[in-house]
Amino acid sequence: MDEKKEKAKKQVPLRLSASLYNELAAWAEDEFRSVNGQIEYLLTECVRQRRKKSD
């Protein structure tokens, strides 16, 4: 059951400027992702890089 909890997605309200949203939307489209998927991908990559620096 703990594994299910870890895989469950949390909903987070997020406010972005229109210009930032448009940039993310264009980038997401280039990479065949949704805007939400692109944001999640970028955040995951940032966390991964931060962990590498800590090691």
N, CA, C and O atoms as a Maestro MAE file, in Angstrom:
{
 s_m_m2io_version
 :::
 2.0.0
}

f_m_ct {
 s_m_title
 :::
 protein
 m_atom[220] {
  # First column is atom index #
  i_m_mmod_type
  r_m_x_coord
  r_m_y_coord
  r_m_z_coord
  i_m_residue_number
  s_m_chain_name
  s_m_pdb_residue_name
  s_m_pdb_atom_name
  i_m_atomic_number
  :::
  1 25 0.819 -1.196 0.000 1 A "MET " " N  " 7
  2 3 0.000 0.000 0.000 1 A "MET " " CA " 6
  3 2 0.862 1.259 0.000 1 A "MET " " C  " 6
  4 15 0.463 2.275 -0.569 1 A "MET " " O  " 8
  5 25 2.030 1.209 0.624 2 A "ASP " " N  " 7
  6 3 2.924 2.351 0.623 2 A "ASP " " CA " 6
  7 2 3.381 2.705 -0.789 2 A "ASP " " C  " 6
  8 15 3.549 3.878 -1.122 2 A "ASP " " O  " 8
  9 25 3.578 1.678 -1.613 3 A "GLU " " N  " 7
  10 3 3.991 1.905 -2.991 3 A "GLU " " CA " 6
  11 2 2.913 2.659 -3.765 3 A "GLU " " C  " 6
  12 15 3.222 3.525 -4.583 3 A "GLU " " O  " 8
  13 25 1.652 2.331 -3.505 4 A "LYS " " N  " 7
  14 3 0.545 3.033 -4.161 4 A "LYS " " CA " 6
  15 2 0.529 4.507 -3.775 4 A "LYS " " C  " 6
  16 15 0.308 5.378 -4.617 4 A "LYS " " O  " 8
  17 25 0.764 4.775 -2.494 5 A "LYS " " N  " 7
  18 3 0.771 6.161 -2.024 5 A "LYS " " CA " 6
  19 2 1.884 6.961 -2.683 5 A "LYS " " C  " 6
  20 15 1.693 8.134 -3.006 5 A "LYS " " O  " 8
  21 25 3.045 6.345 -2.889 6 A "GLU " " N  " 7
  22 3 4.163 7.032 -3.514 6 A "GLU " " CA " 6
  23 2 3.885 7.327 -4.981 6 A "GLU " " C  " 6
  24 15 4.337 8.348 -5.499 6 A "GLU " " O  " 8
  25 25 3.155 6.460 -5.651 7 A "LYS " " N  " 7
  26 3 2.861 6.650 -7.072 7 A "LYS " " CA " 6
  27 2 1.671 7.577 -7.295 7 A "LYS " " C  " 6
  28 15 1.472 8.077 -8.402 7 A "LYS " " O  " 8
  29 25 0.879 7.809 -6.248 8 A "ALA " " N  " 7
  30 3 -0.284 8.689 -6.389 8 A "ALA " " CA " 6
  31 2 0.197 10.107 -6.684 8 A "ALA " " C  " 6
  32 15 1.195 10.562 -6.126 8 A "ALA " " O  " 8
  33 25 -0.508 10.784 -7.550 9 A "LYS " " N  " 7
  34 3 -0.131 12.149 -7.922 9 A "LYS " " CA " 6
  35 2 -0.867 13.144 -7.047 9 A "LYS " " C  " 6
  36 15 -2.043 12.966 -6.730 9 A "LYS " " O  " 8
  37 25 -0.166 14.181 -6.666 10 A "LYS " " N  " 7
  38 3 -0.745 15.267 -5.879 10 A "LYS " " CA " 6
  39 2 -1.163 16.379 -6.830 10 A "LYS " " C  " 6
  40 15 -0.481 16.661 -7.815 10 A "LYS " " O  " 8
  41 25 -2.268 16.993 -6.528 11 A "GLN " " N  " 7
  42 3 -2.711 18.144 -7.306 11 A "GLN " " CA " 6
  43 2 -2.200 19.403 -6.627 11 A "GLN " " C  " 6
  44 15 -2.352 19.585 -5.419 11 A "GLN " " O  " 8
  45 25 -1.589 20.272 -7.430 12 A "VAL " " N  " 7
  46 3 -1.019 21.503 -6.907 12 A "VAL " " CA " 6
  47 2 -1.509 22.665 -7.762 12 A "VAL " " C  " 6
  48 15 -1.255 22.701 -8.966 12 A "VAL " " O  " 8
  49 25 -2.210 23.615 -7.148 13 A "PRO " " N  " 7
  50 3 -2.616 24.786 -7.934 13 A "PRO " " CA " 6
  51 2 -1.368 25.613 -8.284 13 A "PRO " " C  " 6
  52 15 -0.490 25.815 -7.445 13 A "PRO " " O  " 8
  53 25 -1.308 26.071 -9.496 14 A "LEU " " N  " 7
  54 3 -0.125 26.789 -9.960 14 A "LEU " " CA " 6
  55 2 -0.556 27.981 -10.792 14 A "LEU " " C  " 6
  56 15 -1.349 27.848 -11.724 14 A "LEU " " O  " 8
  57 25 -0.036 29.130 -10.452 15 A "ARG " " N  " 7
  58 3 -0.325 30.339 -11.232 15 A "ARG " " CA " 6
  59 2 0.916 30.708 -12.034 15 A "ARG " " C  " 6
  60 15 2.013 30.823 -11.488 15 A "ARG " " O  " 8
  61 25 0.729 30.890 -13.324 16 A "LEU " " N  " 7
  62 3 1.814 31.271 -14.221 16 A "LEU " " CA " 6
  63 2 1.407 32.495 -15.015 16 A "LEU " " C  " 6
  64 15 0.226 32.695 -15.301 16 A "LEU " " O  " 8
  65 25 2.368 33.298 -15.365 17 A "SER " " N  " 7
  66 3 2.067 34.416 -16.253 17 A "SER " " CA " 6
  67 2 1.675 33.840 -17.614 17 A "SER " " C  " 6
  68 15 2.054 32.723 -17.965 17 A "SER " " O  " 8
  69 25 0.927 34.607 -18.353 18 A "ALA " " N  " 7
  70 3 0.487 34.154 -19.678 18 A "ALA " " CA " 6
  71 2 1.684 33.895 -20.581 18 A "ALA " " C  " 6
  72 15 1.681 32.935 -21.351 18 A "ALA " " O  " 8
  73 25 2.706 34.739 -20.497 19 A "SER " " N  " 7
  74 3 3.875 34.562 -21.367 19 A "SER " " CA " 6
  75 2 4.642 33.289 -21.010 19 A "SER " " C  " 6
  76 15 5.093 32.572 -21.903 19 A "SER " " O  " 8
  77 25 4.797 32.999 -19.714 20 A "LEU " " N  " 7
  78 3 5.477 31.767 -19.312 20 A "LEU " " CA " 6
  79 2 4.667 30.549 -19.736 20 A "LEU " " C  " 6
  80 15 5.227 29.574 -20.237 20 A "LEU " " O  " 8
  81 25 3.362 30.600 -19.540 21 A "TYR " " N  " 7
  82 3 2.510 29.489 -19.954 21 A "TYR " " CA " 6
  83 2 2.648 29.241 -21.459 21 A "TYR " " C  " 6
  84 15 2.766 28.096 -21.894 21 A "TYR " " O  " 8
  85 25 2.632 30.300 -22.237 22 A "ASN " " N  " 7
  86 3 2.750 30.153 -23.693 22 A "ASN " " CA " 6
  87 2 4.087 29.534 -24.087 22 A "ASN " " C  " 6
  88 15 4.142 28.700 -24.991 22 A "ASN " " O  " 8
  89 25 5.162 29.933 -23.416 23 A "GLU " " N  " 7
  90 3 6.480 29.343 -23.681 23 A "GLU " " CA " 6
  91 2 6.488 27.853 -23.328 23 A "GLU " " C  " 6
  92 15 6.995 27.032 -24.092 23 A "GLU " " O  " 8
  93 25 5.927 27.512 -22.173 24 A "LEU " " N  " 7
  94 3 5.864 26.111 -21.763 24 A "LEU " " CA " 6
  95 2 4.996 25.295 -22.714 24 A "LEU " " C  " 6
  96 15 5.327 24.156 -23.044 24 A "LEU " " O  " 8
  97 25 3.891 25.881 -23.150 25 A "ALA " " N  " 7
  98 3 2.981 25.179 -24.066 25 A "ALA " " CA " 6
  99 2 3.676 24.889 -25.395 25 A "ALA " " C  " 6
  100 15 3.534 23.796 -25.945 25 A "ALA " " O  " 8
  101 25 4.424 25.859 -25.910 26 A "ALA " " N  " 7
  102 3 5.146 25.655 -27.168 26 A "ALA " " CA " 6
  103 2 6.230 24.593 -27.005 26 A "ALA " " C  " 6
  104 15 6.414 23.742 -27.876 26 A "ALA " " O  " 8
  105 25 6.938 24.649 -25.893 27 A "TRP " " N  " 7
  106 3 7.988 23.673 -25.605 27 A "TRP " " CA " 6
  107 2 7.393 22.278 -25.466 27 A "TRP " " C  " 6
  108 15 7.926 21.308 -26.004 27 A "TRP " " O  " 8
  109 25 6.292 22.188 -24.745 28 A "ALA " " N  " 7
  110 3 5.611 20.902 -24.560 28 A "ALA " " CA " 6
  111 2 5.177 20.326 -25.906 28 A "ALA " " C  " 6
  112 15 5.332 19.131 -26.161 28 A "ALA " " O  " 8
  113 25 4.643 21.171 -26.746 29 A "GLU " " N  " 7
  114 3 4.198 20.709 -28.065 29 A "GLU " " CA " 6
  115 2 5.371 20.182 -28.879 29 A "GLU " " C  " 6
  116 15 5.245 19.169 -29.567 29 A "GLU " " O  " 8
  117 25 6.508 20.863 -28.803 30 A "ASP " " N  " 7
  118 3 7.711 20.407 -29.510 30 A "ASP " " CA " 6
  119 2 8.150 19.020 -29.044 30 A "ASP " " C  " 6
  120 15 8.704 18.246 -29.824 30 A "ASP " " O  " 8
  121 25 7.906 18.712 -27.787 31 A "GLU " " N  " 7
  122 3 8.343 17.439 -27.218 31 A "GLU " " CA " 6
  123 2 7.196 16.446 -27.045 31 A "GLU " " C  " 6
  124 15 7.337 15.440 -26.349 31 A "GLU " " O  " 8
  125 25 6.060 16.735 -27.682 32 A "PHE " " N  " 7
  126 3 4.892 15.848 -27.670 32 A "PHE " " CA " 6
  127 2 4.412 15.526 -26.256 32 A "PHE " " C  " 6
  128 15 4.098 14.377 -25.944 32 A "PHE " " O  " 8
  129 25 4.358 16.555 -25.404 33 A "ARG " " N  " 7
  130 3 3.859 16.416 -24.043 33 A "ARG " " CA " 6
  131 2 2.738 17.419 -23.826 33 A "ARG " " C  " 6
  132 15 2.599 18.397 -24.560 33 A "ARG " " O  " 8
  133 25 1.944 17.150 -22.796 34 A "SER " " N  " 7
  134 3 0.979 18.154 -22.347 34 A "SER " " CA " 6
  135 2 1.748 19.205 -21.554 34 A "SER " " C  " 6
  136 15 2.895 18.972 -21.173 34 A "SER " " O  " 8
  137 25 1.141 20.341 -21.304 35 A "VAL " " N  " 7
  138 3 1.791 21.362 -20.487 35 A "VAL " " CA " 6
  139 2 2.072 20.797 -19.100 35 A "VAL " " C  " 6
  140 15 3.158 20.990 -18.553 35 A "VAL " " O  " 8
  141 25 1.098 20.104 -18.536 36 A "ASN " " N  " 7
  142 3 1.289 19.492 -17.224 36 A "ASN " " CA " 6
  143 2 2.445 18.494 -17.248 36 A "ASN " " C  " 6
  144 15 3.277 18.477 -16.341 36 A "ASN " " O  " 8
  145 25 2.491 17.676 -18.275 37 A "GLY " " N  " 7
  146 3 3.573 16.709 -18.414 37 A "GLY " " CA " 6
  147 2 4.926 17.384 -18.559 37 A "GLY " " C  " 6
  148 15 5.924 16.897 -18.028 37 A "GLY " " O  " 8
  149 25 4.967 18.488 -19.264 38 A "GLN " " N  " 7
  150 3 6.222 19.223 -19.451 38 A "GLN " " CA " 6
  151 2 6.702 19.809 -18.126 38 A "GLN " " C  " 6
  152 15 7.888 19.732 -17.803 38 A "GLN " " O  " 8
  153 25 5.789 20.388 -17.366 39 A "ILE " " N  " 7
  154 3 6.146 20.958 -16.061 39 A "ILE " " CA " 6
  155 2 6.668 19.851 -15.147 39 A "ILE " " C  " 6
  156 15 7.675 20.032 -14.463 39 A "ILE " " O  " 8
  157 25 5.988 18.715 -15.134 40 A "GLU " " N  " 7
  158 3 6.419 17.595 -14.294 40 A "GLU " " CA " 6
  159 2 7.790 17.099 -14.734 40 A "GLU " " C  " 6
  160 15 8.645 16.815 -13.895 40 A "GLU " " O  " 8
  161 25 8.007 16.993 -16.035 41 A "TYR " " N  " 7
  162 3 9.304 16.557 -16.560 41 A "TYR " " CA " 6
  163 2 10.407 17.527 -16.136 41 A "TYR " " C  " 6
  164 15 11.461 17.097 -15.666 41 A "TYR " " O  " 8
  165 25 10.174 18.822 -16.298 42 A "LEU " " N  " 7
  166 3 11.189 19.817 -15.948 42 A "LEU " " CA " 6
  167 2 11.507 19.805 -14.460 42 A "LEU " " C  " 6
  168 15 12.671 19.897 -14.071 42 A "LEU " " O  " 8
  169 25 10.489 19.694 -13.634 43 A "LEU " " N  " 7
  170 3 10.717 19.643 -12.194 43 A "LEU " " CA " 6
  171 2 11.484 18.384 -11.795 43 A "LEU " " C  " 6
  172 15 12.372 18.433 -10.944 43 A "LEU " " O  " 8
  173 25 11.136 17.258 -12.415 44 A "THR " " N  " 7
  174 3 11.834 16.002 -12.139 44 A "THR " " CA " 6
  175 2 13.310 16.113 -12.508 44 A "THR " " C  " 6
  176 15 14.176 15.659 -11.759 44 A "THR " " O  " 8
  177 25 13.596 16.714 -13.656 45 A "GLU " " N  " 7
  178 3 14.981 16.890 -14.085 45 A "GLU " " CA " 6
  179 2 15.744 17.814 -13.130 45 A "GLU " " C  " 6
  180 15 16.907 17.556 -12.820 45 A "GLU " " O  " 8
  181 25 15.112 18.865 -12.673 46 A "CYS " " N  " 7
  182 3 15.757 19.784 -11.725 46 A "CYS " " CA " 6
  183 2 16.085 19.078 -10.411 46 A "CYS " " C  " 6
  184 15 17.174 19.256 -9.864 46 A "CYS " " O  " 8
  185 25 15.159 18.287 -9.910 47 A "VAL " " N  " 7
  186 3 15.388 17.545 -8.671 47 A "VAL " " CA " 6
  187 2 16.518 16.542 -8.873 47 A "VAL " " C  " 6
  188 15 17.367 16.387 -7.996 47 A "VAL " " O  " 8
  189 25 16.539 15.864 -10.006 48 A "ARG " " N  " 7
  190 3 17.591 14.884 -10.302 48 A "ARG " " CA " 6
  191 2 18.962 15.566 -10.325 48 A "ARG " " C  " 6
  192 15 19.924 15.040 -9.765 48 A "ARG " " O  " 8
  193 25 19.055 16.729 -10.968 49 A "GLN " " N  " 7
  194 3 20.325 17.459 -11.024 49 A "GLN " " CA " 6
  195 2 20.747 17.937 -9.647 49 A "GLN " " C  " 6
  196 15 21.933 17.914 -9.317 49 A "GLN " " O  " 8
  197 25 19.794 18.369 -8.846 50 A "ARG " " N  " 7
  198 3 20.102 18.832 -7.495 50 A "ARG " " CA " 6
  199 2 20.653 17.689 -6.648 50 A "ARG " " C  " 6
  200 15 21.589 17.875 -5.870 50 A "ARG " " O  " 8
  201 25 20.064 16.505 -6.807 51 A "ARG " " N  " 7
  202 3 20.545 15.330 -6.061 51 A "ARG " " CA " 6
  203 2 21.973 14.970 -6.477 51 A "ARG " " C  " 6
  204 15 22.790 14.594 -5.637 51 A "ARG " " O  " 8
  205 25 22.273 15.085 -7.781 52 A "LYS " " N  " 7
  206 3 23.618 14.780 -8.266 52 A "LYS " " CA " 6
  207 2 24.642 15.711 -7.623 52 A "LYS " " C  " 6
  208 15 25.733 15.276 -7.255 52 A "LYS " " O  " 8
  209 25 24.293 16.993 -7.488 53 A "LYS " " N  " 7
  210 3 25.203 17.968 -6.892 53 A "LYS " " CA " 6
  211 2 25.458 17.679 -5.427 53 A "LYS " " C  " 6
  212 15 26.538 17.964 -4.910 53 A "LYS " " O  " 8
  213 25 24.460 17.110 -4.752 54 A "SER " " N  " 7
  214 3 24.576 16.817 -3.315 54 A "SER " " CA " 6
  215 2 25.457 15.606 -3.054 54 A "SER " " C  " 6
  216 15 26.049 15.475 -1.982 54 A "SER " " O  " 8
  217 25 25.538 14.721 -4.043 55 A "ASP " " N  " 7
  218 3 26.317 13.475 -3.845 55 A "ASP " " CA " 6
  219 2 27.793 13.686 -3.968 55 A "ASP " " C  " 6
  220 15 28.566 12.738 -3.827 55 A "ASP " " O  " 8
  :::
 }
 m_bond[219] {
  # First column is bond index #
  i_m_from
  i_m_to
  i_m_order
  :::
  1 1 2 1
  2 2 3 1
  3 3 4 2
  4 3 5 1
  5 5 6 1
  6 6 7 1
  7 7 8 2
  8 7 9 1
  9 9 10 1
  10 10 11 1
  11 11 12 2
  12 11 13 1
  13 13 14 1
  14 14 15 1
  15 15 16 2
  16 15 17 1
  17 17 18 1
  18 18 19 1
  19 19 20 2
  20 19 21 1
  21 21 22 1
  22 22 23 1
  23 23 24 2
  24 23 25 1
  25 25 26 1
  26 26 27 1
  27 27 28 2
  28 27 29 1
  29 29 30 1
  30 30 31 1
  31 31 32 2
  32 31 33 1
  33 33 34 1
  34 34 35 1
  35 35 36 2
  36 35 37 1
  37 37 38 1
  38 38 39 1
  39 39 40 2
  40 39 41 1
  41 41 42 1
  42 42 43 1
  43 43 44 2
  44 43 45 1
  45 45 46 1
  46 46 47 1
  47 47 48 2
  48 47 49 1
  49 49 50 1
  50 50 51 1
  51 51 52 2
  52 51 53 1
  53 53 54 1
  54 54 55 1
  55 55 56 2
  56 55 57 1
  57 57 58 1
  58 58 59 1
  59 59 60 2
  60 59 61 1
  61 61 62 1
  62 62 63 1
  63 63 64 2
  64 63 65 1
  65 65 66 1
  66 66 67 1
  67 67 68 2
  68 67 69 1
  69 69 70 1
  70 70 71 1
  71 71 72 2
  72 71 73 1
  73 73 74 1
  74 74 75 1
  75 75 76 2
  76 75 77 1
  77 77 78 1
  78 78 79 1
  79 79 80 2
  80 79 81 1
  81 81 82 1
  82 82 83 1
  83 83 84 2
  84 83 85 1
  85 85 86 1
  86 86 87 1
  87 87 88 2
  88 87 89 1
  89 89 90 1
  90 90 91 1
  91 91 92 2
  92 91 93 1
  93 93 94 1
  94 94 95 1
  95 95 96 2
  96 95 97 1
  97 97 98 1
  98 98 99 1
  99 99 100 2
  100 99 101 1
  101 101 102 1
  102 102 103 1
  103 103 104 2
  104 103 105 1
  105 105 106 1
  106 106 107 1
  107 107 108 2
  108 107 109 1
  109 109 110 1
  110 110 111 1
  111 111 112 2
  112 111 113 1
  113 113 114 1
  114 114 115 1
  115 115 116 2
  116 115 117 1
  117 117 118 1
  118 118 119 1
  119 119 120 2
  120 119 121 1
  121 121 122 1
  122 122 123 1
  123 123 124 2
  124 123 125 1
  125 125 126 1
  126 126 127 1
  127 127 128 2
  128 127 129 1
  129 129 130 1
  130 130 131 1
  131 131 132 2
  132 131 133 1
  133 133 134 1
  134 134 135 1
  135 135 136 2
  136 135 137 1
  137 137 138 1
  138 138 139 1
  139 139 140 2
  140 139 141 1
  141 141 142 1
  142 142 143 1
  143 143 144 2
  144 143 145 1
  145 145 146 1
  146 146 147 1
  147 147 148 2
  148 147 149 1
  149 149 150 1
  150 150 151 1
  151 151 152 2
  152 151 153 1
  153 153 154 1
  154 154 155 1
  155 155 156 2
  156 155 157 1
  157 157 158 1
  158 158 159 1
  159 159 160 2
  160 159 161 1
  161 161 162 1
  162 162 163 1
  163 163 164 2
  164 163 165 1
  165 165 166 1
  166 166 167 1
  167 167 168 2
  168 167 169 1
  169 169 170 1
  170 170 171 1
  171 171 172 2
  172 171 173 1
  173 173 174 1
  174 174 175 1
  175 175 176 2
  176 175 177 1
  177 177 178 1
  178 178 179 1
  179 179 180 2
  180 179 181 1
  181 181 182 1
  182 182 183 1
  183 183 184 2
  184 183 185 1
  185 185 186 1
  186 186 187 1
  187 187 188 2
  188 187 189 1
  189 189 190 1
  190 190 191 1
  191 191 192 2
  192 191 193 1
  193 193 194 1
  194 194 195 1
  195 195 196 2
  196 195 197 1
  197 197 198 1
  198 198 199 1
  199 199 200 2
  200 199 201 1
  201 201 202 1
  202 202 203 1
  203 203 204 2
  204 203 205 1
  205 205 206 1
  206 206 207 1
  207 207 208 2
  208 207 209 1
  209 209 210 1
  210 210 211 1
  211 211 212 2
  212 211 213 1
  213 213 214 1
  214 214 215 1
  215 215 216 2
  216 215 217 1
  217 217 218 1
  218 218 219 1
  219 219 220 2
  :::
 }
}
